[in-house]
Amino acid sequence: MTLAGVRARRRFDPAALGALALSGSNFLRMGVQLAMLPILARLVGPSEYGLVALAVPFILFCNMLADAGMSQALARRQDVTAELESTVFWLAGGLGLALSAFACLGAWPLALVLDQPRLPWLIMALSPILVMSGLTAVANARVIREGRFGVFAGGDFIATAASAAVALTAALNGAGAWSLVFQQLTLWACKFTWVNLNARPKIRAYFRPSEVKDLVRFGLHSIGSNLSDFVSRNADNMIVGGVLGATALGFYAMAYQIVRVPDLIISGPLYLYVFTAVARAAHDGARGQAADLAVSALRLASSVLAPTFVGLAIIAPVAVALVLGDKWHAAAPVMTRLSAAGFGFAHCLVMGAILMGLGRSHLQLRMTMLAGATTITTIAVFSRFGVETASAAIGTAVLLVMLAYLEVLARDLKVPRLRLASAFLPAAVGVTAMAGAIWAAQPMLAALPSLGRLAATIALGGTVYGGVMLALARRQLLADAKVFARAHGKAPATEAV
């Protein structure tokens, strides 16, 4: 390698660039979705939207099992053979097919329990997603292991653009709930095609279950973690819909979807970036480096997520009325209260990436089980008091789970709890100043028209927060970025084929 090549390699972190590309793609993808959201909301309506919100979680629940948890386990492996990839491919694909059949059969009793006679047809139409998910397991693992996150970025954007076009066309033609079903099918079909074409896994007519025993052991914990995480994020839809009806669920699901936007833009790429860095540090036995990565990850995540979710809570009343229309006004207080849950879930995801990168899948399983149990209990108790009360209770419960995650992470890494907690300090100071400035400016902001008030609030909050962070934490955040650059700068292991 030439001297110029060495310098270029030191200067640029391909995994970081890929993660940034994925975040950028997610931002553009969310932009398309947000642009479509008010249009679809007006064309489809709360009841039809709520009906699809009952069908999609059932499919996503089955999807947690589609690859037997082997995708992430395979991504951690340093030596991967074509025989191993082939075995995982056929096993995951067969499991996805079986789960698709199970979803079609289980849709009917679920419809009876929820008293929604149209639900089975929607679930049956969505069931091919499970087959596509299983057949993408190997390709996903290869992309993650190689740090080629840009592949996911391109696939996400293409899939979102195509699915948005399909959904809009269907909704304009009166398809109602089916327009959202067609949107999901198009989304997954595009992702399936793009990722497999770019990853090019070397699949052969080879199947030997003994090849994947160690992956299955790790995968069982991963499955349990994914299922518990799914429950903590989606069981509330089932309970709210069952207790308060489809219209209330429509308000709740719309607010929750908006709250999850920052999570989808930031936390997903950050998860992959943190996971691969920590996995390499763990493989080298560098526990001290893993602790540094954990602190840096929390500081970087909170510095972006804290102002996002606090800001979302502040602008919710104006934004909902302006973007979604008057018939969605009841979603605004729900969105304000759910912002705390969004902040907590996003940080739990980052800490989960650290635990999985360390190979602590059993600890991640315990924590996601705790999150799932806490969510179910909380929503079951408080949903009877109305959707706003339930939303506030969920936000509080998720923040408590986040604190429990910090405790487990501190124990496993053998670092002082205060060291992990201090990672949140710069963001806490910044959002306090931001919220104070917006509150002080309310008399002037209230005199503006809705669009001007929204724009002025965002501009004021962003300026104040950015100024505080530049003054207090600029050097620290740059040092955090360098910690990850060093971790990803190590040459990956050569893949055996």
C-alpha positions as CSV (number, residue, x, y, z in Angstrom):
1,M,0.0,0.0,0.0
2,T,1.3,3.5,-0.9
3,L,1.9,6.2,1.7
4,A,-1.1,8.1,0.2
5,G,-3.2,5.0,0.6
6,V,-2.2,4.6,4.3
7,R,-3.0,8.3,5.0
8,A,-6.4,8.0,3.2
9,R,-7.2,4.9,5.3
10,R,-6.3,6.7,8.5
11,R,-8.3,9.7,7.6
12,F,-11.5,8.1,6.5
13,D,-13.5,5.5,8.4
14,P,-15.6,3.5,5.8
15,A,-18.0,2.3,8.5
16,A,-18.5,5.8,9.8
17,L,-19.2,7.1,6.2
18,G,-21.6,4.2,5.7
19,A,-23.4,5.0,9.0
20,L,-23.6,8.7,8.0
21,A,-24.9,7.6,4.6
22,L,-27.5,5.4,6.3
23,S,-28.6,8.3,8.6
24,G,-28.8,10.6,5.6
25,S,-30.8,8.1,3.7
26,N,-33.1,7.6,6.7
27,F,-33.5,11.4,6.9
28,L,-34.5,11.5,3.3
29,R,-36.7,8.5,3.8
30,M,-38.4,10.1,6.8
31,G,-38.8,13.3,4.7
32,V,-40.7,11.3,2.1
33,Q,-42.8,9.6,4.8
34,L,-43.5,12.8,6.6
35,A,-44.6,14.4,3.3
36,M,-46.9,11.5,2.7
37,L,-48.2,11.3,6.2
38,P,-50.7,14.2,6.1
39,I,-51.8,13.1,2.6
40,L,-52.5,9.5,3.6
41,A,-53.9,10.6,7.0
42,R,-56.5,12.7,5.2
43,L,-57.3,10.1,2.6
44,V,-57.3,7.1,4.8
45,G,-58.7,8.4,8.1
46,P,-58.2,7.4,11.8
47,S,-60.3,4.2,11.7
48,E,-58.7,2.7,8.6
49,Y,-55.3,3.7,9.9
50,G,-56.1,2.0,13.2
51,L,-57.1,-1.2,11.5
52,V,-53.8,-1.5,9.8
53,A,-52.1,-0.7,13.1
54,L,-53.6,-3.9,14.4
55,A,-52.4,-6.0,11.5
56,V,-48.8,-4.8,11.1
57,P,-47.7,-5.6,14.7
58,F,-48.9,-9.2,14.3
59,I,-46.7,-9.6,11.1
60,L,-43.8,-7.9,12.8
61,F,-44.1,-10.2,15.8
62,C,-43.7,-13.2,13.5
63,N,-40.9,-11.5,11.7
64,M,-38.9,-11.5,14.9
65,L,-38.5,-15.3,14.4
66,A,-37.9,-15.3,10.7
67,D,-34.1,-15.7,10.8
68,A,-33.9,-17.7,14.1
69,G,-31.8,-14.9,15.4
70,M,-28.9,-16.0,13.3
71,S,-28.4,-12.9,11.3
72,Q,-26.8,-10.9,14.1
73,A,-24.9,-14.0,15.3
74,L,-23.5,-14.5,11.8
75,A,-22.5,-10.8,11.7
76,R,-20.3,-11.2,14.7
77,R,-18.4,-14.2,13.3
78,Q,-14.9,-13.5,12.0
79,D,-14.5,-16.6,9.9
80,V,-17.5,-17.4,7.7
81,T,-17.6,-20.1,5.0
82,A,-19.9,-20.5,2.0
83,E,-21.2,-23.7,3.6
84,L,-22.2,-21.8,6.8
85,E,-23.9,-19.1,4.8
86,S,-25.8,-21.7,2.7
87,T,-27.1,-23.5,5.8
88,V,-28.3,-20.3,7.4
89,F,-29.9,-19.2,4.1
90,W,-32.0,-22.3,3.7
91,L,-32.9,-22.6,7.4
92,A,-34.0,-19.0,7.7
93,G,-35.9,-19.2,4.4
94,G,-37.8,-22.3,5.4
95,L,-38.6,-20.8,8.8
96,G,-39.9,-17.6,7.1
97,L,-42.2,-19.8,4.9
98,A,-43.5,-21.7,7.9
99,L,-44.2,-18.4,9.8
100,S,-46.0,-17.0,6.8
101,A,-48.4,-20.0,6.9
102,F,-48.8,-19.6,10.7
103,A,-49.7,-15.9,10.3
104,C,-52.4,-16.8,7.8
105,L,-53.9,-19.4,10.1
106,G,-53.6,-17.3,13.3
107,A,-55.2,-14.2,11.7
108,W,-58.8,-15.6,12.1
109,P,-58.8,-16.2,15.9
110,L,-57.0,-12.9,16.4
111,A,-59.8,-11.2,14.4
112,L,-62.4,-12.8,16.7
113,V,-60.7,-11.7,19.8
114,L,-60.3,-8.1,18.6
115,D,-63.8,-8.1,16.9
116,Q,-62.3,-6.9,13.6
117,P,-63.7,-9.1,10.7
118,R,-61.6,-7.4,8.0
119,L,-58.3,-8.0,9.9
120,P,-57.5,-11.6,8.6
121,W,-57.4,-10.5,4.9
122,L,-55.0,-7.7,5.7
123,I,-52.7,-10.1,7.7
124,M,-52.8,-12.7,4.9
125,A,-51.8,-10.1,2.3
126,L,-48.9,-9.0,4.5
127,S,-47.6,-12.5,5.2
128,P,-45.1,-12.7,2.2
129,I,-43.0,-10.2,4.2
130,L,-42.0,-13.1,6.5
131,V,-40.6,-15.1,3.6
132,M,-38.6,-12.2,2.2
133,S,-37.2,-11.4,5.7
134,G,-35.9,-15.0,6.2
135,L,-34.3,-15.1,2.8
136,T,-32.4,-11.8,3.5
137,A,-30.8,-13.0,6.8
138,V,-27.4,-14.0,5.2
139,A,-27.2,-10.8,3.1
140,N,-27.9,-8.6,6.1
141,A,-25.2,-10.4,8.1
142,R,-22.6,-10.0,5.4
143,V,-23.3,-6.3,5.0
144,I,-23.1,-5.6,8.7
145,R,-19.9,-7.7,9.2
146,E,-18.2,-5.8,6.3
147,G,-19.4,-2.4,7.6
148,R,-21.0,-1.6,4.2
149,F,-23.9,0.3,5.7
150,G,-24.3,2.3,2.6
151,V,-26.0,-0.7,1.0
152,F,-28.8,-0.4,3.6
153,A,-28.9,3.4,2.9
154,G,-29.5,2.9,-0.8
155,G,-32.1,0.1,-0.3
156,D,-34.0,2.1,2.3
157,F,-34.3,5.1,0.1
158,I,-35.4,3.2,-3.0
159,A,-37.9,1.1,-1.1
160,T,-39.4,4.2,0.6
161,A,-39.8,6.1,-2.7
162,A,-41.4,3.2,-4.5
163,S,-43.7,2.2,-1.6
164,A,-44.8,5.9,-1.1
165,A,-45.8,6.1,-4.8
166,V,-47.8,2.8,-4.5
167,A,-49.5,3.9,-1.3
168,L,-50.5,7.3,-2.7
169,T,-51.8,5.9,-6.0
170,A,-53.9,3.3,-4.0
171,A,-55.2,5.9,-1.5
172,L,-56.3,8.3,-4.3
173,N,-58.2,5.5,-5.8
174,G,-60.1,4.8,-2.6
175,A,-58.2,1.7,-1.4
176,G,-58.4,2.8,2.3
177,A,-56.5,0.4,4.6
178,W,-55.3,-1.6,1.6
179,S,-53.2,1.4,0.4
180,L,-51.1,1.0,3.6
181,V,-50.8,-2.8,3.0
182,F,-49.6,-2.3,-0.5
183,Q,-47.1,0.2,0.8
184,Q,-45.6,-2.4,3.2
185,L,-45.4,-5.1,0.6
186,T,-43.6,-2.8,-1.9
187,L,-41.2,-1.6,0.8
188,W,-40.1,-5.1,1.8
189,A,-39.9,-6.4,-1.8
190,C,-37.5,-3.6,-2.8
191,K,-35.3,-4.1,0.3
192,F,-35.2,-7.8,-0.3
193,T,-34.1,-7.4,-3.9
194,W,-31.6,-4.6,-3.3
195,V,-29.8,-6.1,-0.3
196,N,-29.4,-9.5,-1.8
197,L,-28.1,-8.1,-5.1
198,N,-25.5,-6.0,-3.4
199,A,-24.4,-8.5,-0.7
200,R,-24.1,-11.4,-3.2
201,P,-24.0,-14.2,-0.6
202,K,-22.4,-17.4,-2.0
203,I,-25.4,-19.7,-1.6
204,R,-25.0,-23.4,-2.5
205,A,-27.2,-26.5,-2.4
206,Y,-25.8,-27.3,1.0
207,F,-27.6,-27.7,4.4
208,R,-26.0,-29.1,7.5
209,P,-27.6,-28.0,10.8
210,S,-24.5,-28.9,12.8
211,E,-22.8,-26.0,11.1
212,V,-25.0,-23.5,12.9
213,K,-25.2,-24.8,16.5
214,D,-23.3,-22.0,18.0
215,L,-25.2,-19.5,16.0
216,V,-28.5,-20.9,17.2
217,R,-27.4,-20.7,20.8
218,F,-26.6,-17.0,20.4
219,G,-29.7,-16.6,18.1
220,L,-32.1,-18.0,20.7
221,H,-31.1,-15.1,23.1
222,S,-31.4,-12.7,20.2
223,I,-34.8,-14.0,19.3
224,G,-36.0,-13.6,22.9
225,S,-34.5,-10.1,22.9
226,N,-36.2,-9.1,19.6
227,L,-39.6,-10.6,20.8
228,S,-39.4,-8.8,24.1
229,D,-38.4,-5.6,22.4
230,F,-41.3,-6.0,19.9
231,V,-43.7,-6.5,22.8
232,S,-42.4,-3.4,24.6
233,R,-42.9,-1.3,21.4
234,N,-46.1,-2.9,19.9
235,A,-48.2,-4.6,22.6
236,D,-49.5,-1.1,23.6
237,N,-51.2,-0.9,20.2
238,M,-53.1,-4.1,20.8
239,I,-54.2,-3.1,24.3
240,V,-55.1,0.5,23.4
241,G,-57.1,-0.8,20.4
242,G,-58.9,-3.5,22.4
243,V,-59.7,-1.2,25.3
244,L,-60.3,2.2,23.7
245,G,-61.2,1.2,20.1
246,A,-59.8,1.8,16.6
247,T,-60.2,5.6,16.6
248,A,-58.3,6.1,19.8
249,L,-55.7,3.7,18.5
250,G,-55.4,5.7,15.3
251,F,-54.5,8.8,17.4
252,Y,-52.0,6.8,19.5
253,A,-50.5,5.0,16.5
254,M,-50.1,8.2,14.5
255,A,-48.4,10.0,17.5
256,Y,-46.1,7.0,18.1
257,Q,-45.2,6.8,14.5
258,I,-44.1,10.4,14.5
259,V,-42.2,10.0,17.8
260,R,-40.3,7.0,16.3
261,V,-39.0,9.1,13.4
262,P,-35.9,10.3,15.2
263,D,-35.3,6.7,16.4
264,L,-35.5,5.4,12.9
265,I,-33.2,8.1,11.4
266,I,-30.5,8.1,14.1
267,S,-30.6,5.0,16.3
268,G,-30.6,2.4,13.6
269,P,-27.3,3.5,12.0
270,L,-25.9,4.2,15.4
271,Y,-26.8,0.7,16.5
272,L,-24.9,-0.9,13.6
273,Y,-21.9,1.4,14.1
274,V,-21.7,0.8,17.8
275,F,-22.3,-3.0,17.4
276,T,-19.5,-3.5,14.9
277,A,-17.0,-1.4,16.9
278,V,-17.8,-3.1,20.2
279,A,-17.7,-6.6,18.6
280,R,-14.2,-5.9,17.2
281,A,-13.0,-4.6,20.6
282,A,-14.5,-7.7,22.3
283,H,-12.9,-10.0,19.8
284,D,-9.5,-8.5,20.7
285,G,-10.2,-8.8,24.4
286,A,-10.0,-5.0,24.9
287,R,-12.4,-4.5,27.7
288,G,-11.1,-1.0,28.5
289,Q,-11.7,0.1,24.9
290,A,-15.2,-1.4,25.1
291,A,-15.9,0.8,28.2
292,D,-14.6,3.9,26.4
293,L,-16.9,3.0,23.4
294,A,-19.9,2.7,25.7
295,V,-19.4,6.1,27.3
296,S,-18.7,7.7,23.9
297,A,-21.8,6.1,22.3
298,L,-24.1,7.3,25.1
299,R,-22.7,10.9,24.9
300,L,-23.0,11.0,21.1
301,A,-26.5,9.5,21.2
302,S,-27.8,11.8,23.9
303,S,-26.3,14.9,22.3
304,V,-28.5,14.3,19.3
305,L,-31.6,12.5,20.7
306,A,-32.2,14.8,23.7
307,P,-32.9,18.0,21.8
308,T,-34.8,16.1,19.2
309,F,-37.3,14.5,21.6
310,V,-37.6,17.5,23.9
311,G,-38.2,19.7,20.9
312,L,-40.8,17.3,19.5
313,A,-42.7,17.5,22.8
314,I,-42.6,21.3,22.7
315,I,-43.8,21.7,19.1
316,A,-46.4,18.9,19.1
317,P,-49.6,21.1,19.4
318,V,-48.6,23.4,16.6
319,A,-47.1,20.8,14.3
320,V,-50.1,18.3,14.5
321,A,-52.7,21.0,13.8
322,L,-50.6,22.4,10.9
323,V,-49.5,19.2,9.3
324,L,-52.3,16.6,9.9
325,G,-55.4,18.8,10.2
326,D,-58.0,19.5,12.8
327,K,-59.4,15.9,12.9
328,W,-56.1,14.7,14.3
329,H,-55.9,17.4,17.1
330,A,-56.3,14.7,19.8
331,A,-52.9,13.2,18.7
332,A,-51.0,16.3,19.9
333,P,-51.1,15.7,23.6
334,V,-50.4,12.0,23.0
335,M,-47.3,12.9,21.0
336,T,-46.0,15.2,23.7
337,R,-46.3,12.5,26.4
338,L,-44.8,9.8,24.1
339,S,-41.7,11.8,23.5
340,A,-40.2,10.5,26.7
341,A,-40.8,7.0,25.6
342,G,-39.1,7.7,22.3
343,F,-36.0,9.1,24.1
344,G,-35.8,6.1,26.4
345,F,-36.3,3.5,23.6
346,A,-33.6,5.0,21.5
347,H,-31.1,4.9,24.3
348,C,-32.1,1.3,25.2
349,L,-31.4,0.4,21.6
350,V,-27.9,1.9,21.8
351,M,-27.1,0.1,25.1
352,G,-28.5,-3.1,23.5
353,A,-26.0,-2.7,20.7
354,I,-23.2,-2.5,23.2
355,L,-24.4,-5.7,25.1
356,M,-24.8,-7.6,21.8
357,G,-21.4,-6.5,20.5
358,L,-19.9,-7.8,23.8
359,G,-21.6,-11.1,23.2
360,R,-23.9,-10.6,26.2
361,S,-27.0,-11.8,24.4
362,H,-28.3,-13.3,27.7
363,L,-28.2,-9.9,29.4
364,Q,-29.9,-8.2,26.4
365,L,-32.6,-10.9,26.7
366,R,-33.2,-10.1,30.3
367,M,-33.4,-6.4,29.7
368,T,-35.7,-6.6,26.8
369,M,-37.9,-9.0,28.8
370,L,-38.0,-6.4,31.6
371,A,-38.9,-3.7,29.0
372,G,-41.7,-5.9,27.6
373,A,-43.2,-6.8,31.0
374,T,-43.0,-3.2,32.1
375,T,-44.8,-1.9,29.0
376,I,-47.5,-4.5,29.1
377,T,-48.2,-3.9,32.7
378,T,-48.2,-0.2,32.4
379,I,-50.5,0.0,29.4
380,A,-52.8,-2.6,30.8
381,V,-53.2,-0.6,34.0
382,F,-53.4,2.9,32.6
383,S,-55.2,2.5,29.3
384,R,-58.6,2.5,31.0
385,F,-57.9,6.1,32.1
386,G,-57.6,7.3,28.5
387,V,-55.0,7.5,25.8
388,E,-53.3,10.6,27.2
389,T,-52.8,9.1,30.6
390,A,-51.6,5.8,29.1
391,S,-49.1,7.7,26.9
392,A,-47.7,9.5,29.9
393,A,-47.4,6.3,31.9
394,I,-45.5,4.6,29.1
395,G,-43.1,7.4,28.8
396,T,-42.3,7.2,32.5
397,A,-42.0,3.4,32.4
398,V,-39.5,3.4,29.5
399,L,-37.3,6.0,31.2
400,L,-37.1,3.7,34.3
401,V,-36.1,0.8,32.0
402,M,-33.4,2.9,30.5
403,L,-32.0,3.5,34.0
404,A,-32.0,-0.3,34.6
405,Y,-30.1,-0.7,31.3
406,L,-27.4,1.7,32.6
407,E,-27.1,-0.3,35.8
408,V,-26.6,-3.6,33.9
409,L,-24.1,-2.0,31.5
410,A,-22.1,-0.5,34.4
411,R,-21.8,-3.9,36.1
412,D,-20.9,-5.8,33.0
413,L,-18.2,-3.3,32.0
414,K,-17.0,-2.9,35.6
415,V,-17.1,0.9,35.3
416,P,-18.5,3.4,37.8
417,R,-22.2,4.2,37.3
418,L,-21.4,7.9,37.6
419,R,-19.1,7.6,34.5
420,L,-21.9,6.3,32.4
421,A,-24.4,8.7,33.8
422,S,-22.1,11.7,33.2
423,A,-22.3,11.0,29.4
424,F,-25.8,12.5,29.5
425,L,-24.7,15.7,31.2
426,P,-23.8,17.9,28.2
427,A,-27.2,17.1,26.5
428,A,-29.1,17.7,29.8
429,V,-27.5,21.2,30.1
430,G,-28.2,22.0,26.5
431,V,-31.9,21.0,26.5
432,T,-32.5,22.8,29.7
433,A,-31.2,26.0,28.1
434,M,-33.2,25.3,25.0
435,A,-36.5,24.8,26.8
436,G,-35.9,27.9,28.9
437,A,-35.3,30.1,25.9
438,I,-38.4,28.8,24.1
439,W,-40.5,29.4,27.3
440,A,-39.2,32.9,27.7
441,A,-40.0,33.7,24.0
442,Q,-43.6,32.4,24.2
443,P,-45.3,35.8,24.2
444,M,-43.5,36.8,21.0
445,L,-44.0,33.4,19.4
446,A,-47.7,33.3,20.2
447,A,-48.2,36.4,18.0
448,L,-47.0,34.6,14.9
449,P,-49.1,32.5,12.5
450,S,-48.9,28.7,12.9
451,L,-46.2,28.1,10.3
452,G,-44.1,31.0,11.4
453,R,-44.4,30.0,15.1
454,L,-43.3,26.4,14.3
455,A,-40.3,27.6,12.2
456,A,-39.3,30.2,14.8
457,T,-39.5,27.7,17.7
458,I,-37.3,25.2,15.9
459,A,-34.8,27.9,14.9
460,L,-34.6,29.4,18.4
461,G,-34.3,26.0,20.1
462,G,-31.7,24.7,17.6
463,T,-29.6,27.9,17.9
464,V,-29.6,27.9,21.7
465,Y,-28.8,24.2,22.0
466,G,-26.1,24.3,19.4
467,G,-24.4,27.2,21.1
468,V,-24.4,25.5,24.5
469,M,-23.0,22.3,23.1
470,L,-20.3,24.1,21.1
471,A,-19.2,25.9,24.3
472,L,-19.4,22.9,26.7
473,A,-18.8,19.7,24.7
474,R,-17.3,20.3,21.3
475,R,-13.8,18.8,22.1
476,Q,-15.4,15.9,24.1
477,L,-17.7,14.9,21.2
478,L,-14.8,15.1,18.7
479,A,-12.8,12.8,21.0
480,D,-15.7,10.4,21.1
481,A,-15.8,10.2,17.4
482,K,-12.1,9.5,17.3
483,V,-12.6,6.6,19.7
484,F,-15.0,4.9,17.2
485,A,-12.8,5.8,14.3
486,R,-9.9,3.9,15.9
487,A,-12.1,0.9,16.6
488,H,-13.3,0.7,13.1
489,G,-9.9,1.4,11.7
490,K,-8.7,-2.1,12.4
491,A,-8.6,-4.3,9.4
492,P,-11.5,-6.8,9.4
493,A,-10.8,-10.5,9.4
494,T,-10.4,-12.2,6.0
495,E,-13.6,-14.1,5.1
496,A,-13.1,-17.7,4.3
497,V,-15.0,-19.0,1.3
